[in-house]
Amino acid sequence: MSKNHNNKLFFRNLGANDPFIGRKTLGVGNHFNKGVHVRKRHTWFRRNVKSVALMVLLMVFVSFLDSLMVSVFDSINFHRSSTVRNSNGGEEDSVAYVHEERSTVEMYSRLLNLASSALAKKEFKQDSLRFWEEPYQEATKWKPCADKRYPTSLGKPEESNGYIMVSTNGGLNQQRVAPCNAVAVASLLNATLVLPKFLYSNVWKDPSQFSDIYQEDYFMSMLKDDIHILQELPPHLKSLDVEAIGSLITDADIPKEAKPNNYVSTVLPLLMKNKVVHFLGFGNRLGFDPLPPDLQRLRCKCNFHALKFVPKIQEVGSLLIKRIRKFKHDATERHLDKQLLGDFAPGVSSKEDYVARGSSKYLALHLRFEEDMVAYSLCDFGGGEYEKKELETYREVHFPLLIERLKNTKPVSPVELRKLGRCPLTPEEAALVLAALVLAALGFKRGTYIYLAGSRIYSGSSRMHPFSSLYPNLITKETLLTPIELAPFRNFSSQLAALDFIACATSDVFAMTDSGSQLSSLVSGFRTYYGDGHAPTLRPNKKRLAAIFSENSSIGWNTFEDRIRKMIEESQRVRVRGSGRSIYRQPRCPECMCKS
């Protein structure tokens, strides 16, 4: 079944409760009165046979013309609905993957057939709560508290040592992490923070600034007791040539995940001398340990409390999840919704509304299988010689440093890379993992929607066909929102990513295909912080998964299902953040959350 057909079915289903939809009209006037003689009827037909024939021909012609026009308009609507601006400003398919006509690529045909049969047999089995809820009661004991004041809190210094400017590159992930790290550095150096600037990237081609994504006033108000924040430099410092006076700090000056003493020894003297420093390309430039608890707590406060999406994003984000939850009953107001959507958070459904419409859940999936990621991995994905040459060409153009490095090192074979768990999951592999989970623990209904987040999928529909054949209810922001509703976000990839962030964070279950993905990590951290133990995240162990898939020619479906389930269950254990681990991804620690 085509994706376009599924999208039409989805929107038709939104009105499925209308008692007049689909109702057939009964025929009337099909019988003559009994008093009319058959002979008179025949005489009438003989006299009017030419007129009747002409009328029949006319009706056939009109019917043909109508069918032709419907086909033309359907084709036009399909092409219109399937074309949106991608993050690079070019045209892209609305569902993010149907953009290339290639033969279907399948690496695990046997397992796909087994999954399809199993889903067909168990489609209507009773829902299980095993993965719709976090499996450990311990998870509910951790509560958000990074915004609380403590007697030991550093507080805002009376005098500032100078001004810190931050310009960050990258997409929404970096535009969230960088401000939080900058807040911590400003506190560490007793400095005043100037609201961060977002650099324009030739890759993302998004001119969005801080105020286009986050609420400036709320950000400054939430952190007013911790650091000084200004919207811009004071007039007497604006004319300074920061680079000429040696106050421009780049990645070469501060290493990735630097420790606090790096900033104290390198940056503080410049700040004291010139009263201003500018971090250019600032992102993951502050380590997680060792770091004073107050600074760690301040980063959590910034990420989970101070960074609120602007009302424009909140309003459309709310519209997005309302449409996904068309048939979902919310017994209570959800903490996640309120934090992400503010005043636009969906209201609580009434019990009567719940009974009338039924209920369903939705799973959000962040599918990382973009061409750049696929090419950089150096893995083989079953596409043959064409795929190999295409990815080689892409690397030569986009990753020249990688090409140079490969010339001087012995490359690891694609087979070995896969065994080590270094290959991105294909859509086919993601589909099989989900099949095992929805059958073993989630319960599968045709009303269970899968929200697909992510960028353009490499190889397009040829890669997505196995996935869409198993799950006809795939939805994206482009299929749920109208072109008019999406228009304000065109050419603003970070704002579009914010809508995906909202849909993933507020889903009943969130599944990721790459645990190293920053967006997936930020979403899973948000769900841990505000989920109250009811927002499970499914993380695959790619090394273990590779071992399971290596047996694809012989493994039975029940065994496959059982091993996938155990792998995911182990990833869901309640763990306190380990040393060196990101507080944005793993906030379950005394610096960010309180254990009741």
PEWOHU-V602563 format. One record per residue. SS is DSSP state (hx for helix, st for strand, lp for the rest). PSI is psi in whole degrees, 0 to 359 (NA if undefined). OMEGA is omega in degrees with one decimal (999 if undefined). Layout:
ss:SS psi:PSI omega:OMEGA
ss:SS psi:PSI omega:OMEGA
//
This chain:
ss:lp psi:133 omega:-175.5
ss:lp psi:156 omega:178.7
ss:hx psi:321 omega:-179.6
ss:hx psi:321 omega:178.0
ss:hx psi:320 omega:179.1
ss:hx psi:321 omega:-179.7
ss:hx psi:320 omega:178.4
ss:hx psi:318 omega:179.3
ss:hx psi:321 omega:-178.0
ss:hx psi:312 omega:-178.0
ss:hx psi:330 omega:174.4
ss:hx psi:321 omega:-178.8
ss:hx psi:337 omega:-180.0
ss:lp psi:335 omega:178.9
ss:lp psi:22 omega:-173.1
ss:lp psi:341 omega:-177.6
ss:lp psi:355 omega:176.6
ss:lp psi:119 omega:-173.9
ss:lp psi:345 omega:-177.1
ss:lp psi:348 omega:-179.6
ss:lp psi:131 omega:177.5
ss:lp psi:359 omega:-178.7
ss:lp psi:131 omega:-178.4
ss:lp psi:144 omega:177.6
ss:lp psi:130 omega:-179.2
ss:lp psi:142 omega:177.9
ss:lp psi:145 omega:178.5
ss:lp psi:158 omega:176.3
ss:lp psi:33 omega:-177.8
ss:lp psi:354 omega:-177.4
ss:lp psi:143 omega:175.3
ss:lp psi:161 omega:174.9
ss:lp psi:146 omega:-176.1
ss:lp psi:338 omega:-176.2
ss:lp psi:353 omega:-177.9
ss:lp psi:129 omega:-177.4
ss:lp psi:142 omega:178.8
ss:hx psi:324 omega:-177.3
ss:hx psi:319 omega:178.9
ss:hx psi:323 omega:180.0
ss:hx psi:316 omega:179.9
ss:hx psi:320 omega:179.3
ss:hx psi:320 omega:-179.9
ss:hx psi:319 omega:179.6
ss:hx psi:321 omega:180.0
ss:hx psi:320 omega:-178.8
ss:hx psi:331 omega:-172.5
ss:lp psi:20 omega:-175.5
ss:hx psi:321 omega:-179.5
ss:hx psi:319 omega:179.7
ss:hx psi:319 omega:179.0
ss:hx psi:315 omega:-179.7
ss:hx psi:318 omega:179.9
ss:hx psi:320 omega:179.5
ss:hx psi:320 omega:178.5
ss:hx psi:315 omega:178.7
ss:hx psi:319 omega:179.3
ss:hx psi:318 omega:179.9
ss:hx psi:320 omega:178.0
ss:hx psi:318 omega:-179.4
ss:hx psi:315 omega:179.3
ss:hx psi:318 omega:178.8
ss:hx psi:318 omega:178.8
ss:hx psi:317 omega:179.6
ss:hx psi:319 omega:178.8
ss:hx psi:316 omega:179.2
ss:hx psi:319 omega:-179.7
ss:hx psi:316 omega:-179.3
ss:hx psi:321 omega:177.8
ss:hx psi:317 omega:179.9
ss:hx psi:317 omega:-179.2
ss:hx psi:313 omega:-178.1
ss:hx psi:324 omega:176.1
ss:hx psi:318 omega:-180.0
ss:hx psi:317 omega:179.3
ss:hx psi:314 omega:-179.4
ss:hx psi:322 omega:179.1
ss:hx psi:313 omega:-178.4
ss:hx psi:326 omega:177.8
ss:hx psi:315 omega:-176.5
ss:hx psi:336 omega:-176.5
ss:lp psi:13 omega:179.6
ss:lp psi:118 omega:175.8
ss:st psi:167 omega:176.7
ss:st psi:131 omega:175.0
ss:lp psi:180 omega:-175.6
ss:lp psi:343 omega:178.2
ss:lp psi:5 omega:178.1
ss:lp psi:358 omega:179.8
ss:lp psi:181 omega:179.3
ss:st psi:140 omega:-179.2
ss:st psi:152 omega:178.7
ss:lp psi:142 omega:-174.5
ss:lp psi:330 omega:-179.8
ss:lp psi:14 omega:167.4
ss:lp psi:356 omega:-177.9
ss:lp psi:339 omega:-177.9
ss:lp psi:81 omega:-177.4
ss:lp psi:359 omega:179.6
ss:lp psi:140 omega:176.7
ss:lp psi:102 omega:177.3
ss:lp psi:165 omega:175.3
ss:lp psi:146 omega:-177.3
ss:lp psi:134 omega:178.3
ss:lp psi:119 omega:177.4
ss:lp psi:129 omega:178.0
ss:lp psi:344 omega:-174.1
ss:lp psi:57 omega:-175.8
ss:hx psi:319 omega:-177.9
ss:hx psi:313 omega:-179.8
ss:hx psi:324 omega:177.9
ss:hx psi:319 omega:177.8
ss:hx psi:319 omega:178.3
ss:hx psi:319 omega:179.8
ss:hx psi:319 omega:-179.6
ss:hx psi:317 omega:179.3
ss:hx psi:318 omega:-178.7
ss:hx psi:319 omega:179.1
ss:hx psi:320 omega:179.7
ss:hx psi:322 omega:-178.7
ss:hx psi:324 omega:-171.6
ss:hx psi:19 omega:-174.6
ss:lp psi:323 omega:-174.7
ss:lp psi:24 omega:179.5
ss:lp psi:156 omega:-176.7
ss:lp psi:138 omega:176.3
ss:lp psi:139 omega:170.8
ss:lp psi:153 omega:-179.7
ss:lp psi:6 omega:-168.5
ss:lp psi:317 omega:-179.9
ss:lp psi:354 omega:174.0
ss:lp psi:345 omega:175.9
ss:lp psi:153 omega:172.9
ss:lp psi:136 omega:-168.7
ss:lp psi:349 omega:-174.9
ss:lp psi:125 omega:179.9
ss:hx psi:334 omega:-179.3
ss:hx psi:331 omega:-177.4
ss:hx psi:328 omega:-177.0
ss:hx psi:348 omega:-177.9
ss:hx psi:344 omega:-179.5
ss:st psi:125 omega:-176.4
ss:st psi:149 omega:177.6
ss:st psi:136 omega:176.2
ss:lp psi:18 omega:-178.6
ss:lp psi:342 omega:-178.5
ss:lp psi:359 omega:-178.8
ss:lp psi:150 omega:176.9
ss:lp psi:141 omega:179.4
ss:lp psi:152 omega:179.2
ss:lp psi:332 omega:-177.4
ss:lp psi:359 omega:-177.8
ss:lp psi:141 omega:-175.9
ss:lp psi:318 omega:-177.7
ss:lp psi:174 omega:-177.5
ss:lp psi:131 omega:179.9
ss:lp psi:148 omega:179.8
ss:lp psi:320 omega:179.8
ss:lp psi:139 omega:-179.5
ss:lp psi:142 omega:177.2
ss:lp psi:350 omega:-179.3
ss:lp psi:196 omega:-172.9
ss:st psi:136 omega:177.5
ss:st psi:124 omega:174.3
ss:st psi:142 omega:-178.4
ss:st psi:128 omega:172.4
ss:st psi:120 omega:-175.2
ss:st psi:144 omega:176.7
ss:lp psi:171 omega:179.0
ss:lp psi:190 omega:-177.5
ss:lp psi:204 omega:-174.3
ss:hx psi:324 omega:-178.6
ss:hx psi:309 omega:179.2
ss:hx psi:328 omega:-179.2
ss:hx psi:354 omega:174.2
ss:hx psi:318 omega:-177.2
ss:hx psi:316 omega:-175.4
ss:hx psi:313 omega:177.9
ss:hx psi:323 omega:-179.2
ss:hx psi:319 omega:176.5
ss:hx psi:323 omega:179.1
ss:hx psi:322 omega:177.3
ss:hx psi:316 omega:-179.9
ss:hx psi:319 omega:179.5
ss:hx psi:320 omega:178.2
ss:hx psi:319 omega:177.0
ss:hx psi:317 omega:-179.7
ss:hx psi:320 omega:-174.7
ss:lp psi:10 omega:-177.3
ss:lp psi:48 omega:-175.6
ss:lp psi:165 omega:174.6
ss:st psi:129 omega:-179.0
ss:st psi:129 omega:170.6
ss:st psi:136 omega:-177.9
ss:lp psi:131 omega:-175.1
ss:lp psi:150 omega:173.2
ss:st psi:146 omega:177.8
ss:st psi:123 omega:-177.4
ss:lp psi:145 omega:175.4
ss:lp psi:130 omega:-177.4
ss:lp psi:138 omega:176.1
ss:lp psi:342 omega:177.6
ss:lp psi:307 omega:-175.5
ss:lp psi:327 omega:179.4
ss:lp psi:49 omega:-178.6
ss:lp psi:116 omega:-179.2
ss:lp psi:8 omega:-177.3
ss:lp psi:140 omega:173.0
ss:lp psi:177 omega:-175.2
ss:hx psi:313 omega:-175.9
ss:hx psi:347 omega:176.6
ss:hx psi:342 omega:-175.9
ss:hx psi:318 omega:-175.9
ss:st psi:155 omega:178.5
ss:lp psi:109 omega:-176.1
ss:hx psi:308 omega:-175.8
ss:hx psi:320 omega:179.9
ss:hx psi:317 omega:179.0
ss:hx psi:312 omega:-178.3
ss:hx psi:322 omega:-180.0
ss:hx psi:318 omega:-177.9
ss:hx psi:329 omega:-175.3
ss:lp psi:11 omega:-174.0
ss:lp psi:334 omega:179.5
ss:lp psi:357 omega:-175.8
ss:lp psi:318 omega:179.9
ss:lp psi:162 omega:171.9
ss:st psi:134 omega:177.7
ss:st psi:133 omega:175.7
ss:st psi:154 omega:177.5
ss:lp psi:330 omega:179.4
ss:lp psi:166 omega:179.9
ss:lp psi:150 omega:173.3
ss:lp psi:151 omega:-175.6
ss:hx psi:323 omega:-174.6
ss:hx psi:350 omega:179.3
ss:hx psi:352 omega:-175.4
ss:hx psi:330 omega:-176.4
ss:lp psi:356 omega:-178.7
ss:lp psi:139 omega:170.6
ss:lp psi:94 omega:-172.9
ss:lp psi:321 omega:-179.6
ss:lp psi:321 omega:-178.2
ss:lp psi:326 omega:-179.0
ss:lp psi:3 omega:175.9
ss:lp psi:20 omega:-177.7
ss:lp psi:15 omega:175.9
ss:st psi:119 omega:-176.7
ss:st psi:121 omega:179.6
ss:lp psi:180 omega:178.8
ss:lp psi:332 omega:179.8
ss:lp psi:335 omega:-178.4
ss:lp psi:327 omega:-179.6
ss:lp psi:118 omega:-177.8
ss:lp psi:165 omega:177.5
ss:lp psi:137 omega:-179.0
ss:lp psi:51 omega:179.5
ss:lp psi:155 omega:178.1
ss:lp psi:161 omega:-178.3
ss:hx psi:323 omega:-177.5
ss:hx psi:336 omega:174.3
ss:hx psi:320 omega:179.4
ss:hx psi:321 omega:-179.2
ss:hx psi:319 omega:-176.8
ss:hx psi:328 omega:-174.6
ss:hx psi:316 omega:-171.1
ss:lp psi:319 omega:-175.3
ss:hx psi:316 omega:177.9
ss:hx psi:320 omega:178.3
ss:hx psi:321 omega:179.4
ss:hx psi:315 omega:-179.7
ss:hx psi:324 omega:-177.0
ss:hx psi:311 omega:-171.8
ss:hx psi:352 omega:178.4
ss:lp psi:5 omega:176.8
ss:st psi:139 omega:171.5
ss:st psi:149 omega:-179.2
ss:st psi:115 omega:175.7
ss:st psi:114 omega:-178.6
ss:st psi:126 omega:-177.9
ss:lp psi:28 omega:-174.5
ss:lp psi:129 omega:178.3
ss:lp psi:253 omega:179.0
ss:lp psi:66 omega:-175.5
ss:lp psi:17 omega:176.3
ss:lp psi:124 omega:-178.4
ss:lp psi:173 omega:-178.4
ss:lp psi:334 omega:177.7
ss:lp psi:147 omega:-8.9
ss:lp psi:138 omega:179.1
ss:lp psi:135 omega:179.3
ss:lp psi:140 omega:-178.1
ss:hx psi:324 omega:-178.6
ss:hx psi:323 omega:177.6
ss:hx psi:322 omega:177.5
ss:hx psi:317 omega:179.7
ss:hx psi:325 omega:-179.6
ss:hx psi:322 omega:176.2
ss:hx psi:319 omega:177.7
ss:hx psi:317 omega:179.6
ss:hx psi:319 omega:179.2
ss:hx psi:310 omega:-174.4
ss:hx psi:314 omega:-172.1
ss:hx psi:347 omega:-176.6
ss:hx psi:317 omega:-170.9
ss:hx psi:330 omega:-176.9
ss:lp psi:96 omega:178.7
ss:lp psi:134 omega:176.7
ss:st psi:149 omega:179.9
ss:lp psi:157 omega:-177.6
ss:hx psi:326 omega:-179.7
ss:hx psi:317 omega:179.1
ss:hx psi:319 omega:179.3
ss:hx psi:318 omega:-176.5
ss:hx psi:313 omega:-179.0
ss:hx psi:327 omega:174.7
ss:hx psi:320 omega:177.7
ss:hx psi:318 omega:177.5
ss:hx psi:321 omega:-179.7
ss:hx psi:309 omega:-175.6
ss:hx psi:336 omega:173.5
ss:hx psi:320 omega:-179.0
ss:hx psi:327 omega:175.8
ss:hx psi:321 omega:-176.2
ss:lp psi:26 omega:-177.4
ss:lp psi:322 omega:-177.2
ss:lp psi:25 omega:-176.1
ss:lp psi:134 omega:177.7
ss:lp psi:125 omega:175.5
ss:lp psi:110 omega:-177.9
ss:lp psi:329 omega:-179.6
ss:lp psi:159 omega:175.9
ss:lp psi:131 omega:-175.1
ss:lp psi:135 omega:-179.3
ss:hx psi:319 omega:-179.9
ss:hx psi:315 omega:-179.8
ss:hx psi:314 omega:-176.0
ss:hx psi:318 omega:-178.0
ss:hx psi:324 omega:-177.0
ss:hx psi:329 omega:-171.1
ss:hx psi:352 omega:176.7
ss:hx psi:231 omega:-178.3
ss:hx psi:349 omega:-179.3
ss:hx psi:5 omega:179.1
ss:lp psi:137 omega:-179.6
ss:lp psi:143 omega:177.7
ss:lp psi:168 omega:179.0
ss:lp psi:130 omega:179.0
ss:lp psi:147 omega:176.4
ss:lp psi:161 omega:179.6
ss:hx psi:322 omega:179.2
ss:hx psi:320 omega:179.4
ss:hx psi:321 omega:179.1
ss:hx psi:314 omega:-178.9
ss:hx psi:320 omega:-176.6
ss:hx psi:323 omega:-172.1
ss:hx psi:345 omega:-176.6
ss:lp psi:186 omega:-179.0
ss:lp psi:156 omega:176.1
ss:lp psi:167 omega:177.7
ss:lp psi:164 omega:174.3
ss:st psi:147 omega:179.2
ss:st psi:134 omega:176.9
ss:st psi:138 omega:-178.4
ss:st psi:125 omega:172.7
ss:st psi:106 omega:-174.0
ss:lp psi:108 omega:-179.3
ss:lp psi:92 omega:177.3
ss:lp psi:47 omega:178.0
ss:lp psi:160 omega:-174.6
ss:hx psi:321 omega:-178.4
ss:hx psi:319 omega:179.8
ss:hx psi:318 omega:179.5
ss:hx psi:315 omega:-178.3
ss:hx psi:318 omega:-177.2
ss:hx psi:333 omega:-176.3
ss:hx psi:335 omega:-178.1
ss:lp psi:19 omega:-178.3
ss:lp psi:165 omega:175.0
ss:lp psi:134 omega:-175.7
ss:lp psi:24 omega:172.8
ss:lp psi:12 omega:-178.0
ss:lp psi:4 omega:175.3
ss:hx psi:199 omega:-175.3
ss:hx psi:325 omega:179.8
ss:hx psi:313 omega:179.5
ss:hx psi:316 omega:-178.2
ss:hx psi:313 omega:-179.3
ss:hx psi:321 omega:-179.6
ss:hx psi:316 omega:-179.5
ss:hx psi:326 omega:175.6
ss:hx psi:316 omega:178.1
ss:hx psi:318 omega:179.5
ss:hx psi:318 omega:179.6
ss:hx psi:319 omega:-179.5
ss:hx psi:324 omega:-178.2
ss:hx psi:316 omega:-170.1
ss:hx psi:338 omega:-176.9
ss:lp psi:61 omega:-178.8
ss:hx psi:326 omega:179.2
ss:hx psi:323 omega:176.5
ss:hx psi:319 omega:179.0
ss:hx psi:317 omega:179.4
ss:hx psi:319 omega:-179.8
ss:hx psi:323 omega:-179.8
ss:hx psi:332 omega:-180.0
ss:hx psi:333 omega:-175.1
ss:lp psi:2 omega:-179.9
ss:lp psi:159 omega:177.0
ss:lp psi:116 omega:-176.3
ss:lp psi:147 omega:174.8
ss:lp psi:136 omega:-176.8
ss:lp psi:151 omega:177.3
ss:hx psi:325 omega:179.0
ss:hx psi:317 omega:-179.3
ss:hx psi:321 omega:177.3
ss:hx psi:320 omega:179.3
ss:hx psi:318 omega:178.8
ss:hx psi:326 omega:-178.3
ss:lp psi:357 omega:179.3
ss:lp psi:27 omega:-176.9
ss:lp psi:2 omega:-177.8
ss:lp psi:136 omega:174.8
ss:lp psi:144 omega:175.5
ss:lp psi:133 omega:174.4
ss:lp psi:160 omega:173.9
ss:hx psi:326 omega:179.0
ss:hx psi:315 omega:179.4
ss:hx psi:320 omega:177.2
ss:hx psi:321 omega:179.4
ss:hx psi:320 omega:-179.4
ss:hx psi:321 omega:177.4
ss:hx psi:314 omega:179.5
ss:hx psi:323 omega:178.8
ss:hx psi:317 omega:179.0
ss:hx psi:322 omega:-176.5
ss:hx psi:316 omega:-177.6
ss:hx psi:333 omega:177.8
ss:hx psi:319 omega:-174.6
ss:hx psi:330 omega:-170.0
ss:hx psi:328 omega:-173.7
ss:hx psi:330 omega:-170.3
ss:lp psi:138 omega:-174.1
ss:lp psi:126 omega:175.0
ss:lp psi:153 omega:176.5
ss:lp psi:340 omega:177.5
ss:lp psi:0 omega:178.9
ss:lp psi:111 omega:-178.4
ss:st psi:146 omega:174.6
ss:st psi:114 omega:178.6
ss:st psi:125 omega:-176.4
ss:st psi:117 omega:176.4
ss:st psi:153 omega:177.7
ss:lp psi:175 omega:-176.3
ss:lp psi:194 omega:-175.6
ss:lp psi:125 omega:-177.4
ss:lp psi:131 omega:179.8
ss:lp psi:135 omega:-179.9
ss:lp psi:4 omega:169.5
ss:lp psi:223 omega:-172.7
ss:hx psi:335 omega:178.4
ss:hx psi:329 omega:177.2
ss:hx psi:326 omega:-174.7
ss:hx psi:347 omega:-176.4
ss:hx psi:313 omega:178.2
ss:hx psi:324 omega:-179.1
ss:hx psi:309 omega:-176.1
ss:hx psi:336 omega:177.6
ss:hx psi:329 omega:177.4
ss:hx psi:326 omega:-174.9
ss:lp psi:93 omega:-178.0
ss:lp psi:342 omega:-176.6
ss:lp psi:49 omega:174.1
ss:st psi:135 omega:178.7
ss:st psi:153 omega:176.3
ss:lp psi:173 omega:177.6
ss:hx psi:330 omega:179.9
ss:hx psi:331 omega:179.1
ss:hx psi:341 omega:-178.2
ss:hx psi:333 omega:-178.4
ss:lp psi:147 omega:179.7
ss:lp psi:161 omega:176.3
ss:hx psi:324 omega:179.2
ss:hx psi:319 omega:179.8
ss:hx psi:330 omega:179.6
ss:hx psi:344 omega:-174.1
ss:hx psi:317 omega:-178.9
ss:hx psi:346 omega:-176.4
ss:hx psi:355 omega:-180.0
ss:lp psi:139 omega:-179.4
ss:lp psi:13 omega:176.2
ss:lp psi:82 omega:-172.1
ss:hx psi:326 omega:-179.6
ss:hx psi:324 omega:178.6
ss:hx psi:324 omega:174.3
ss:hx psi:320 omega:177.8
ss:hx psi:328 omega:177.9
ss:hx psi:325 omega:176.9
ss:hx psi:319 omega:175.1
ss:hx psi:320 omega:178.6
ss:hx psi:313 omega:-178.9
ss:hx psi:313 omega:-177.5
ss:hx psi:323 omega:179.4
ss:hx psi:316 omega:-176.0
ss:hx psi:328 omega:-176.7
ss:lp psi:5 omega:-179.0
ss:lp psi:160 omega:176.9
ss:lp psi:320 omega:175.5
ss:st psi:137 omega:176.5
ss:st psi:129 omega:179.1
ss:st psi:136 omega:177.0
ss:st psi:154 omega:176.5
ss:lp psi:348 omega:180.0
ss:lp psi:109 omega:-176.7
ss:lp psi:348 omega:178.1
ss:lp psi:354 omega:-179.8
ss:lp psi:132 omega:-178.7
ss:hx psi:318 omega:-179.8
ss:hx psi:315 omega:178.5
ss:hx psi:320 omega:-179.4
ss:hx psi:316 omega:-179.9
ss:hx psi:320 omega:178.3
ss:hx psi:313 omega:-178.5
ss:hx psi:324 omega:176.6
ss:hx psi:319 omega:178.4
ss:hx psi:321 omega:179.6
ss:hx psi:325 omega:176.1
ss:hx psi:316 omega:-174.4
ss:hx psi:317 omega:-174.3
ss:hx psi:1 omega:-173.1
ss:lp psi:350 omega:179.6
ss:lp psi:29 omega:179.7
ss:lp psi:11 omega:-177.4
ss:lp psi:24 omega:-178.4
ss:lp psi:74 omega:-175.0
ss:lp psi:148 omega:175.6
ss:st psi:131 omega:-178.8
ss:st psi:120 omega:-178.9
ss:st psi:125 omega:176.2
ss:lp psi:148 omega:169.7
ss:lp psi:104 omega:-169.5
ss:hx psi:332 omega:178.2
ss:hx psi:313 omega:177.9
ss:hx psi:323 omega:179.8
ss:hx psi:321 omega:178.7
ss:hx psi:322 omega:179.1
ss:hx psi:322 omega:178.6
ss:hx psi:315 omega:-178.8
ss:hx psi:337 omega:179.4
ss:lp psi:343 omega:178.7
ss:lp psi:20 omega:-171.6
ss:lp psi:336 omega:-177.2
ss:lp psi:348 omega:-175.6
ss:lp psi:340 omega:-173.9
ss:lp psi:139 omega:176.6
ss:lp psi:156 omega:-176.6
ss:hx psi:319 omega:-179.4
ss:hx psi:321 omega:177.8
ss:hx psi:315 omega:178.0
ss:hx psi:312 omega:-179.9
ss:hx psi:315 omega:-177.3
ss:hx psi:318 omega:-178.3
ss:hx psi:323 omega:176.4
ss:hx psi:316 omega:-179.7
ss:hx psi:315 omega:-179.8
ss:hx psi:321 omega:179.1
ss:hx psi:315 omega:-178.7
ss:hx psi:321 omega:-179.9
ss:hx psi:320 omega:179.6
ss:hx psi:327 omega:179.4
ss:hx psi:345 omega:-177.5
ss:lp psi:2 omega:179.0
ss:lp psi:142 omega:-179.4
ss:lp psi:113 omega:-178.5
ss:lp psi:140 omega:172.6
ss:lp psi:145 omega:-178.7
ss:lp psi:128 omega:178.7
ss:lp psi:165 omega:-179.3
ss:lp psi:132 omega:178.5
ss:lp psi:354 omega:-178.6
ss:lp psi:151 omega:-176.6
ss:lp psi:131 omega:175.9
ss:lp psi:343 omega:177.2
ss:lp psi:329 omega:179.7
ss:lp psi:324 omega:-176.4
ss:lp psi:75 omega:-177.1
ss:lp psi:358 omega:-177.4
ss:lp psi:83 omega:-179.7
ss:lp psi:160 omega:-175.8
ss:lp psi:335 omega:-179.0
ss:lp psi:339 omega:-175.8
ss:lp psi:322 omega:-174.4
ss:st psi:160 omega:178.7
ss:st psi:138 omega:179.6
ss:st psi:119 omega:-177.3
ss:lp psi:NA omega:999
//
